[in-house]
């Protein structure tokens, strides 16, 4: 898992999950959709995840 975090395309979104931000189809306050998978966003990781996007 640590080798993926060195790559800028990967971001930790939950204690158990890192995701490739280039593969995200959609997301909301609680989860990310990648292909047909729903990945939860942990409350401790939400702020760091959202910093990867310009949501203004």
Biotite code that builds the C-alpha atoms (Angstrom):
import biotite.structure as struc

atoms = struc.array([
    struc.Atom([0.000, 0.000, 0.000], chain_id="A", res_id=1, res_name="UNK", atom_name="CA", element="C"),
    struc.Atom([2.812, 2.450, 0.808], chain_id="A", res_id=2, res_name="UNK", atom_name="CA", element="C"),
    struc.Atom([4.245, 2.223, -2.725], chain_id="A", res_id=3, res_name="UNK", atom_name="CA", element="C"),
    struc.Atom([0.936, 3.483, -4.139], chain_id="A", res_id=4, res_name="UNK", atom_name="CA", element="C"),
    struc.Atom([0.909, 6.530, -1.861], chain_id="A", res_id=5, res_name="UNK", atom_name="CA", element="C"),
    struc.Atom([4.212, 7.730, -3.321], chain_id="A", res_id=6, res_name="UNK", atom_name="CA", element="C"),
    struc.Atom([2.465, 8.114, -6.665], chain_id="A", res_id=7, res_name="UNK", atom_name="CA", element="C"),
    struc.Atom([0.625, 11.462, -6.900], chain_id="A", res_id=8, res_name="UNK", atom_name="CA", element="C"),
    struc.Atom([-2.366, 9.825, -8.563], chain_id="A", res_id=9, res_name="UNK", atom_name="CA", element="C"),
    struc.Atom([-3.176, 7.801, -5.460], chain_id="A", res_id=10, res_name="UNK", atom_name="CA", element="C"),
    struc.Atom([-4.788, 9.241, -2.359], chain_id="A", res_id=11, res_name="UNK", atom_name="CA", element="C"),
    struc.Atom([-5.861, 7.592, 0.888], chain_id="A", res_id=12, res_name="UNK", atom_name="CA", element="C"),
    struc.Atom([-9.589, 7.969, 1.436], chain_id="A", res_id=13, res_name="UNK", atom_name="CA", element="C"),
    struc.Atom([-10.153, 5.482, 4.243], chain_id="A", res_id=14, res_name="UNK", atom_name="CA", element="C"),
    struc.Atom([-8.068, 3.481, 6.680], chain_id="A", res_id=15, res_name="UNK", atom_name="CA", element="C"),
    struc.Atom([-8.434, 0.510, 4.329], chain_id="A", res_id=16, res_name="UNK", atom_name="CA", element="C"),
    struc.Atom([-8.460, 2.214, 0.914], chain_id="A", res_id=17, res_name="UNK", atom_name="CA", element="C"),
    struc.Atom([-6.238, 4.225, -1.408], chain_id="A", res_id=18, res_name="UNK", atom_name="CA", element="C"),
    struc.Atom([-7.700, 5.195, -4.771], chain_id="A", res_id=19, res_name="UNK", atom_name="CA", element="C"),
    struc.Atom([-6.336, 6.394, -8.096], chain_id="A", res_id=20, res_name="UNK", atom_name="CA", element="C"),
    struc.Atom([-7.921, 9.817, -8.597], chain_id="A", res_id=21, res_name="UNK", atom_name="CA", element="C"),
    struc.Atom([-7.791, 9.340, -12.366], chain_id="A", res_id=22, res_name="UNK", atom_name="CA", element="C"),
    struc.Atom([-10.214, 6.400, -12.091], chain_id="A", res_id=23, res_name="UNK", atom_name="CA", element="C"),
    struc.Atom([-12.899, 8.179, -10.045], chain_id="A", res_id=24, res_name="UNK", atom_name="CA", element="C"),
    struc.Atom([-16.219, 8.388, -11.869], chain_id="A", res_id=25, res_name="UNK", atom_name="CA", element="C"),
    struc.Atom([-18.058, 10.343, -9.159], chain_id="A", res_id=26, res_name="UNK", atom_name="CA", element="C"),
    struc.Atom([-18.060, 11.067, -5.443], chain_id="A", res_id=27, res_name="UNK", atom_name="CA", element="C"),
    struc.Atom([-20.192, 12.608, -2.746], chain_id="A", res_id=28, res_name="UNK", atom_name="CA", element="C"),
    struc.Atom([-19.712, 13.387, 0.951], chain_id="A", res_id=29, res_name="UNK", atom_name="CA", element="C"),
    struc.Atom([-19.599, 9.711, 1.960], chain_id="A", res_id=30, res_name="UNK", atom_name="CA", element="C"),
    struc.Atom([-18.323, 7.598, -0.935], chain_id="A", res_id=31, res_name="UNK", atom_name="CA", element="C"),
    struc.Atom([-16.415, 7.405, -4.201], chain_id="A", res_id=32, res_name="UNK", atom_name="CA", element="C"),
    struc.Atom([-17.501, 5.477, -7.288], chain_id="A", res_id=33, res_name="UNK", atom_name="CA", element="C"),
    struc.Atom([-14.788, 3.749, -9.311], chain_id="A", res_id=34, res_name="UNK", atom_name="CA", element="C"),
    struc.Atom([-16.218, 1.648, -12.141], chain_id="A", res_id=35, res_name="UNK", atom_name="CA", element="C"),
    struc.Atom([-18.936, -0.328, -10.333], chain_id="A", res_id=36, res_name="UNK", atom_name="CA", element="C"),
    struc.Atom([-17.324, -0.122, -6.866], chain_id="A", res_id=37, res_name="UNK", atom_name="CA", element="C"),
    struc.Atom([-18.365, 2.146, -4.009], chain_id="A", res_id=38, res_name="UNK", atom_name="CA", element="C"),
    struc.Atom([-15.476, 3.129, -1.725], chain_id="A", res_id=39, res_name="UNK", atom_name="CA", element="C"),
    struc.Atom([-16.250, 4.867, 1.587], chain_id="A", res_id=40, res_name="UNK", atom_name="CA", element="C"),
    struc.Atom([-14.568, 8.147, 2.472], chain_id="A", res_id=41, res_name="UNK", atom_name="CA", element="C"),
    struc.Atom([-13.397, 8.116, 6.074], chain_id="A", res_id=42, res_name="UNK", atom_name="CA", element="C"),
    struc.Atom([-14.129, 11.266, 8.055], chain_id="A", res_id=43, res_name="UNK", atom_name="CA", element="C"),
    struc.Atom([-10.432, 11.620, 8.933], chain_id="A", res_id=44, res_name="UNK", atom_name="CA", element="C"),
    struc.Atom([-9.483, 11.530, 5.228], chain_id="A", res_id=45, res_name="UNK", atom_name="CA", element="C"),
    struc.Atom([-12.259, 13.637, 3.671], chain_id="A", res_id=46, res_name="UNK", atom_name="CA", element="C"),
    struc.Atom([-10.504, 17.024, 3.901], chain_id="A", res_id=47, res_name="UNK", atom_name="CA", element="C"),
    struc.Atom([-7.279, 15.659, 2.385], chain_id="A", res_id=48, res_name="UNK", atom_name="CA", element="C"),
    struc.Atom([-9.216, 13.956, -0.396], chain_id="A", res_id=49, res_name="UNK", atom_name="CA", element="C"),
    struc.Atom([-11.177, 17.093, -1.304], chain_id="A", res_id=50, res_name="UNK", atom_name="CA", element="C"),
    struc.Atom([-7.960, 19.145, -1.558], chain_id="A", res_id=51, res_name="UNK", atom_name="CA", element="C"),
    struc.Atom([-7.214, 17.229, -4.780], chain_id="A", res_id=52, res_name="UNK", atom_name="CA", element="C"),
    struc.Atom([-10.135, 18.955, -6.516], chain_id="A", res_id=53, res_name="UNK", atom_name="CA", element="C"),
    struc.Atom([-10.952, 22.565, -7.296], chain_id="A", res_id=54, res_name="UNK", atom_name="CA", element="C"),
    struc.Atom([-14.535, 22.684, -6.055], chain_id="A", res_id=55, res_name="UNK", atom_name="CA", element="C"),
    struc.Atom([-15.095, 26.439, -6.064], chain_id="A", res_id=56, res_name="UNK", atom_name="CA", element="C"),
])
